[in-house]
Amino acid sequence: MITIHRRNGSHSERLGIEGLPASTAAVSADEFVWVDLSDPTPEEEVAVFEKFLPVHTLTLEDVTRIRREPDQGAHFPKVEEFPGYLFVIVNPLPSGLVALATTLGKRPADAPKLPSAARMLRRHRPQLSAVLSQNVLITHSSEPLMCIASAHQFLDRHGDSARRGPDYVFHIVLDAMVDEYAPVVEWVAGRLDRLESRVFTHPTTEMIAGILRLKRIVTGLRKTLIIEREVLSRLIRGEFELVDTREIAYYRNVYDHLVRYTELIEAAREMVSDLGETHLAAVSNRLNQVMKVLTMMSTIILPMTLIAGVYGMNFEENIWPDFKTASWGFGFALGLMAATGFSSLAFFRWKKWI
């Protein structure tokens, strides 16, 4: 599907594919055109990237990568400058992950089942490609994205903003994309806090599995955040002519937000590693406690076994007390066993082992 925002002077309109100009030469110098392709057909991609604004073959390969090579996943974020346009790729968060984080992991019973958060980051990561020229912005995604929808709504409310050009409108898209990290980072922090409070009291096998799943989520977020941070750091350096100097301040604001989320994810990554080590230490400590109890029980029973073995031997002479003639011999053996057991307990308490 193709959605087109056109701004010419004070007139702003939102059109479908019928509003696509024949080429960029048909766009006047004081006009702004945003062409958004959301889950487009190959014919629509040809109309935009080969007829309206012809792009380099490498750019077209990167843009259509998910459709051509679905098993390879999304392309990593990058920014490249070509003659006449600037090419940017970013990876927004999967909409399912944002929905999962917004509901704090509690989905309605009738809601469609979603893949795990780690799987969404690994296999279902969207790709947003953008091509910026002097007065044209083209965005391409293989599925509807929340950041694109937010940018459309912003332009519907503030049509005059389009007069500032493609670089300003693309900043709106990036700002909405980075803001999606807020509920996800908060959700990860909440899960870490809950795990931290339980790691000493209930260090179970299910808990270490949850820690490993959370570690995969944090690793996936960190990997994308670090690369996107590098992309934005290049956009704010002023090295690209198509990013106006007056818009760099807005890109710097987006960069600051991204850096903050990157630092939070770095802290979460360290905390996940610490929780894993703490869980292993807690399990080891619990095992030591169990072994301590079993060892003490064995130590207490050992002298009793010795006494039972001595009086269980088949000697009939030189045995004291004589069990055949003495009526108190059996009681004496039991009392001796009990005395050794209580003596062992008293020794353990004196040594403060129990």
N, C-alpha and C positions, 0 to 999 in steps of 0.2 A: 504494500500500500504506500502511496506517495501523498504526503501532505506538504503544501507549499504556503509559506508566509511571504507576501509581497508588500513592500512599503515604498511608496512613491510620494515624496513630499509629505502632505498631511493625510494622505489616503492609505489605509492599511486594509488588507483583505487576506482571508484564508481560503485556499483553493485546493482542489484535487489535482490529478495528473493533467487535466485539461488546461491548467494554468501554467504548465511548464513551458518556458520560452524555448525557441528552436535552438538557441545557443547562447553563450554568455555575451556574445556581441549584441544580442537583442536587449540586454539589460543596460539601461542608461547609467551614467556615472553617479547620479544622485539617487539611484534606486537601490534597494536592498532586497535580496531574494534568499529565503531559507528553504531548501529542498530536503525534506526528511523522508527517508526510505525505511519503513518498518516492516520486516519480513517481506521483502520485495520479491517479485518474480525475476527470472533472468532477463526477460524482455525489458522490465523497468530499469534494471541495472544497466543494460545496454543503452537505453534512452538517456540516462543521466550521465554515466561515466564514459561513454564513447561518442555521444552526439552533443549533449548539452555542454559538458565540460570534459573534454578528452583528458584522461589522466595517463600516467606512465603505466606500462604493463606490470611492473612490480607493485605499484599501488593497487591496481585492480586485483591482483592475486591476493594481496593481504586483505582487501575489503571483502572478497568473496570466499575467504578461506573456510569459514564454518560450513557454507553450503557445499563447497567442493570437497572438503576433507573433514566430515563431521567427527571422525574418530580422533583427529588431532587436537580438537578443542580450540579455544580462542587464542588469538595471537597475543603475545605479551605487549604491554603498553610501550609506545615509542612515539617519537616526533621526528619527522624528516621534512626538509625543505626541497621542493622541486621548482623548476622554472614556472612561475605564474601561480603557484599555490603552495600551501602548507598542509602537510598530511599528519594527522594525529590519531593514535589508537589508545583507548583506555578500556579498562575492564570494570564496568559497574558491578555491584553486588547482585547475585541472583535474587529475583523478586521473592522467591520462596523463602530464602534465608532471612530477608528483611521482615516478611510476614511472620516467620517463626520467632524472630527476636522480639517483634512488636507484641506478640501474644505471650511472651516469656515461655515459649515452648509448649503452651497448652492450646492445642487446636480443637475446634468443635468436632463433635462425633461425626457429623455429616460432611465435614470438610474433606476434599480429596487428599489422599495420602501423598506426602512429599518425600523425596529422597532425604537421606541424612544430610546434616549441614556440611560435614566434611566431603561427602560425595558431590553435593551441589558446587562447592568451591573447586573441586578437582575436575568434574566432568561437565557441569552445567554452567560454567562461568560465561556470561554474555560478553560480547565484543561490540564496542561502539567505535566506529570509524568516522572521522571528520575530515573534510577537505575545505580549507578556507582560501578564498581568493580576495580580490580587492573589495568586491561588494556582493559576494555569493558565499553562502555556507551550505554545505551538503553534509548531512549526517546519515549514517547507515547502520542498521542493527538487524539481526536475524530474528528478533522478537521484540514486542512492545516493552519499552523501558520506562520506569517511573521518572527518571531524571528528564527524559525527553518530554513526557507528559507535563511535568512541572514547568518546563521551559515554554511549552505551548500555552499553558494557562497564564504564565507571566506575561507573555506577549499579548494575549487576549485582553488582559487588564491594563497593560502599559504598552500600548502600541508605539508610542513615541520612542521607546528604548531602542527599537530597531534602527532608528536613524544613526545610531552610534556605530553600526557596522557589524560584520560577521564576528570579529574578535570579541566584542562585548556580549553578543548573544551566545557565543560558545562558552564564555565565562559563566553565564547563567546555567548552562547545561552542566559544566564541571562543578559548580557550587552545589547544585541539587544532587549530583552524584556523590560528592564527598559527604554531604549531610546524611546520606543513607547509612553511613558507618556508625552514627551516634547510637541508635538502638541496638545494633549488633555488638558494639564494644561494651555497652552497658549490660547486655545479656550475658556476654562472656564473663564480665567481672562478677555478676551475680552468681553464676555457676561456680566460679572459683571460690567465692566467699562461702558458699554452702559446702563445697567439698572440703575447704580448710577446716570448717567447724566439725566435720565428721571424721576426718582422717585419723584422729587419735582414738575416738570412741568406737568406730565401726570400720576398721580397715579390712574390707571384704574384697573378694575377687571382682565383684561387679564394680566396685569403686575404682580399681586400677584400670578396668576397661573404660570407664567413663573419663578418667584422666587422660588416657591415650587418645580417645575420640576428641576430647577438647584440645589436646595438643595438636592434632591434625588440623582442626579448625583454625587455631591461632597461627600455625605455620602457613596455612593457605592465605590467610588475611595478611600476614606479614610480608609474604613474598610479593603480593600484588601492590601493597602499600609502598614498599620500598622503591619499586620500579616506577610507580606513578609519581612518587615524590621527585624522582630524577627528571621525569618528563616536565613536571610543573616548574622545577628549578631552572630548566632551560627556557621555559616560556617567560619567566620573570627576569631573565638576564638582559633582555633587549637585543638578542642576537637575531631575531626574525623581524623582517620589515613589515610583515602582515599583522603583527601584534603591535598596535599603536602604543606610544609611550604613555599616554594618559590612561590606557586600560591596564597597564602593568600593575598598578596599585590594586586593582580588583583581583587580578591573578595572584598577587602576593597574599591577599586575604584568604583565597582558597588554599594556597600553599601552606599558610600558617595553620589552618584547620587540619589539613592532611598531615602535617608534621605532628600536631598534637595527638591525632589518632594513631599515628605510627609509634609514638612514644608509649602510649597506653598499651598498644599491642605488644611492644617490646617488654614492658613490665609484666604483662600477662604471660608472655612466653617464659620469662624467668620464673614467675610464680608457678606455672604448670610444672616446670622442671623440678622446682623445690618441692612441690606437692608429691611428685613421683618418688623422689628420694625420701621424703618424710613418710610416705605410705610404706615403703620398703623397710624403713627403720622401725615403724610402728608394728609391722607384721613380725619383724625379727625380734622385737622386744616382747611381743605377745608370745611368740614361740619359746623364748627364753624363760618366761614366767611359767609356761606349761611344763617345760623340761625341769625347771626348778622344783615344782610340786611333785612331779613323778620321781625325781631323784631323791627327794626327802622321804617320800613314801617307801621307796626301795631301801633307803638307809634305815628307816624305822623297822621294816619287816625283816631285814637281814639277820639281826641277832636272834629274833624270834625263830627264824628258820634254823639257825644254828642250834638253839636249845631243843627244838623239836627233833632235829637230826640226831643229837646226842642221845636223847632219851628214847629214840626210836630204834636204836641199834639192838641186835639180837643177843646181847650179853645178859646172862642171868646171875653172875657173881660180880662182886666188887662194884655194884651199882648203888648209888645213894641219891635219894631214898629208895628202898626196896619196894617196888610197886606191887610185889606179890604179897608182902606182909604189912606194909604201911598203907593205911587208908587215906592218908593226906598227900601221897606222892603226886597224884594227878593235879590236885589243887596247887601244890608247890610249883610244878612246872608252868602252869598257867599264870601264877602270880609272878614268877621270874620273867616270863615273856612280857607281861604288862609292865613290870618295873623297868625293863630295858627300853620298852617303847616310850614310856613317860620320861625316862632319863634322856633319850635322844631328843624329844620335843623340847625339854628344858634347856638342853645344850644349844639347840638351834635358836631359841628365843634369847638366850644369853649372848650369843654371837650376833643377834639382830639380823638373822637370815630370813626370819619370818615375822 
